[in-house]
């Protein structure tokens, strides 16, 4: 498969992904107004879409396919690690919130 076909597919995917990465940008720009877990999840979304866009650009350049695959794998690893951290942080936030409510109703 040629680089052009892969690039076209990645471009269509990146354009259609704005329903995920635009709200993620807003969550990150809100800063401390959003919970830490939500900001980590937004960072994961942006890392994933950013790596997809960067991979698309690499496919447009005359570089080897292995370089583009390396960028895609690094982006996927970063995205997954941020998503796992967001999930763990969300669990911790829920436990803290439950403890606050339990203390309120004692």
Long-range contacts (C-beta under 8 A, 24 or more apart in sequence): 3-59, 3-60, 3-65, 6-59, 6-68, 7-56, 7-59, 7-60, 10-52, 10-53, 10-55, 10-56, 10-59, 11-56, 13-52, 14-49, 14-52, 14-53, 14-56, 17-49, 17-52, 20-45, 20-49, 21-45, 21-46, 21-49, 35-90, 35-93, 36-89, 36-93, 37-86, 37-87, 37-89, 37-90, 37-93, 38-86, 40-82, 40-83, 40-85, 40-86, 40-89, 41-82, 41-83, 41-86, 41-90, 43-82, 43-86, 44-78, 44-79, 44-80, 44-82, 44-83, 44-86, 45-79, 47-75, 47-78, 47-79, 47-82, 48-75, 48-76, 48-79, 50-75, 51-75, 51-76, 51-78, 51-79
